Amino acid sequence: MTDVLKELAKVLEQRKQADADSSYVSSLHKKGLNKILEKVGEECTETILAAKDAERSGDTTDLVYETADLWFHSLVMLSHLDVGPDAILAELERRFDLSGLEEKAARGDK
Ligand SMILES: N=c1c2ncn([C@@H]3O[C@H](COP(=O)(O)OP(=O)(O)OP(=O)(O)O)[C@@H](O)[C@H]3O)c2ncn1[C@@H]1O[C@H](COP(=O)(O)O)[C@@H](O)[C@H]1O
């Protein structure tokens, strides 16, 4: 499941050196962090609107599309700051393990 994140992250890194005219990601890196954050904000809003629509209509097609845009632009933001998806996945894994331990502790398991 995470292979696509790893492969995409490699491409996003390569795009830091590439020609901004031929690549959307290079053009974002060249425009800088503020432009990338603007896109993350836009995609966040579009995802929220799509979620509300999905609740109303029961159709999640747009929600999936907008969430992909949000994840993608978040990866560009992380790449711009030299953070790879591995760091985020490791943090989620750590929290998942911790919550498992907390549940066990609450049950009194050893
Ligand atoms: N996954 C994506 C991806 N998802 C979304 N987008 C682009 O993100 C933009 C979404 O922004 P909007 O919906 O606001 O559309 P827009 O109005 O065209 O954007 P703006 O002009 O406002 O910036 C669109 O231009 C999409 O094409 C993506 N562009 C690239 N990728 C991946 O990134 C790789 C490198 O892309 P390039 O740098 O373009 O070669 C590609 O191989 C893909 O795998």
The ligand as a Gaussian input file, in Angstrom:
#p B3LYP/6-31G(d) Opt

LIG

0 1
 N       -0.149000      13.072000      -8.138000
 C        0.022000      14.101000      -8.784000
 C       -0.961000      15.164000      -8.797000
 N       -2.165000      15.271000      -8.191000
 C       -2.640000      16.470000      -8.530000
 N       -1.782000      17.117000      -9.350000
 C       -1.915000      18.436000      -9.945000
 O       -2.275000      19.339000      -8.913000
 C       -3.051000      20.380000      -9.482000
 C       -4.283000      20.518000      -8.602000
 O       -4.513000      21.817000      -8.449000
 P       -5.949000      22.413000      -8.818000
 O       -7.005000      21.378000      -8.645000
 O       -6.065000      23.639000      -8.007000
 O       -5.776000      22.688000     -10.372000
 P       -5.078000      23.901000     -11.094000
 O       -6.100000      24.985000     -11.181000
 O       -4.542000      23.335000     -12.381000
 O       -3.829000      24.372000     -10.141000
 P       -3.225000      25.845000      -9.999000
 O       -2.991000      26.401000     -11.356000
 O       -4.200000      26.637000      -9.149000
 O       -1.923000      25.622000      -9.230000
 C       -3.400000      20.015000     -10.917000
 O       -2.580000      20.724000     -11.809000
 C       -3.057000      18.516000     -10.963000
 O       -2.589000      18.094000     -12.224000
 C       -0.718000      16.328000      -9.534000
 N        0.428000      16.517000     -10.248000
 C        1.357000      15.529000     -10.222000
 N        1.186000      14.343000      -9.521000
 C        2.268000      13.316000      -9.461000
 O        3.509000      13.995000      -9.429000
 C        4.370000      13.439000     -10.425000
 C        5.254000      14.542000     -10.976000
 O        4.441000      15.493000     -11.642000
 P        5.095000      16.581000     -12.633000
 O        6.024000      17.396000     -11.799000
 O        3.970000      17.384000     -13.192000
 O        5.828000      15.813000     -13.698000
 C        3.432000      12.835000     -11.475000
 O        4.044000      11.756000     -12.100000
 C        2.257000      12.379000     -10.655000
 O        2.530000      11.072000     -10.159000

